[in-house]
Structures are given as C-alpha cells and as structure tokens.
Amino acid sequence: MAKTLYVGNLPWSTTPEELTAIFSDFGEVISSRIIREKDTNRSRGFGFVEVPDEAAEIMISELDGKEFNGRPLTVNEAKPRQ
C-alpha cells in the first residue's frame, strides 16, 4: 500500500524532481507532483508525494519543519478529498 503526503510552504520554483529528491533521502518515492494554478500554471506552493506505507512516518518526522530553500516545510499525511 501507499500513502500520500501533503507538502506545504514550498518555494514557487520547486519542481516535482526536486520534491522527489528531498524525500528519496528517507525512502522510496512512488510519485510527486506540484499543484499549479489553472489559469497561469504558476505553483500554488504545495504538492503531494506518494510513498510506501512504511516510509511515510519516517518522512513526516524527518521533513516536517525542515528548511528547504529558506522555507520551513509542512509535511503531513494528506487528507482525502471531499
């Protein structure tokens, strides 16, 4: 099984590849994506990373609050869409 992690407070210039690189230091990354504005295609400052269940808690504890390009990341388990 896999879990999806929410990653907030990202710099606008962050790419999905950079997001994968940050998280892959702590385990396997299945996929990553940056959420963008529909009209402008500009980053909205957050994204999602899909990881195996066993890696999720480690990644949350290691990366939540960690500084990335001058900004402290917010990392937690994503809530299901309503």
C-alpha positions as CSV (number, residue, x, y, z in Angstrom):
1,M,0.0,0.0,0.0
2,A,1.0,3.6,-0.4
3,K,0.3,6.8,1.4
4,T,0.1,10.3,0.0
5,L,1.9,13.1,1.9
6,Y,1.0,16.7,1.7
7,V,4.0,19.1,1.4
8,G,3.3,22.7,2.0
9,N,5.2,26.0,2.1
10,L,7.2,25.1,-1.0
11,P,9.1,27.9,-2.8
12,W,7.3,28.8,-6.1
13,S,10.2,27.5,-8.2
14,T,10.2,23.9,-6.8
15,T,9.9,21.2,-9.4
16,P,8.5,17.6,-8.9
17,E,12.0,16.3,-9.4
18,E,13.3,18.4,-6.5
19,L,10.4,17.2,-4.4
20,T,11.3,13.6,-5.2
21,A,15.0,14.3,-4.4
22,I,14.2,15.7,-0.9
23,F,12.1,12.7,0.1
24,S,14.2,10.0,-1.5
25,D,16.9,10.5,1.1
26,F,14.5,8.9,3.6
27,G,13.0,6.1,1.4
28,E,11.3,5.2,-1.9
29,V,9.2,7.8,-3.6
30,I,6.5,6.4,-5.9
31,S,5.4,9.8,-7.4
32,S,5.5,13.5,-6.7
33,R,3.6,16.5,-8.1
34,I,3.3,20.2,-7.6
35,I,-0.1,21.8,-7.6
36,R,-0.4,24.7,-10.1
37,E,-2.9,27.4,-10.9
38,K,-5.1,26.5,-13.8
39,D,-5.0,29.9,-15.5
40,T,-1.4,30.9,-15.0
41,N,0.3,27.5,-14.5
42,R,2.1,29.1,-11.5
43,S,2.9,26.9,-8.5
44,R,0.4,27.2,-5.6
45,G,3.2,26.5,-3.1
46,F,2.2,22.9,-2.2
47,G,2.4,19.4,-3.6
48,F,1.9,15.8,-2.9
49,V,4.3,12.9,-2.6
50,E,3.2,9.2,-2.8
51,V,5.4,6.9,-0.7
52,P,5.1,3.3,0.6
53,D,3.3,3.0,4.0
54,E,6.4,2.0,5.9
55,A,8.3,5.2,4.8
56,A,5.6,7.7,5.5
57,E,6.0,8.2,9.2
58,I,9.8,8.4,8.9
59,M,9.5,11.1,6.2
60,I,7.0,13.1,8.1
61,S,9.1,13.1,11.3
62,E,12.3,13.9,9.4
63,L,11.0,16.6,7.0
64,D,8.2,18.4,8.8
65,G,9.7,21.8,9.7
66,K,12.9,21.2,7.8
67,E,14.2,24.2,5.9
68,F,14.2,23.9,2.1
69,N,15.4,26.9,0.1
70,G,14.8,29.2,3.0
71,R,11.3,28.0,3.9
72,P,10.3,25.5,6.6
73,L,8.3,22.6,5.0
74,T,5.0,21.4,6.3
75,V,4.7,17.7,5.8
76,N,1.8,15.5,7.0
77,E,-0.5,12.8,5.7
78,A,-2.8,14.1,3.0
79,K,-6.5,14.2,3.9
80,P,-8.9,12.5,1.4
81,R,-10.7,14.8,-1.0
82,Q,-14.3,15.6,0.0
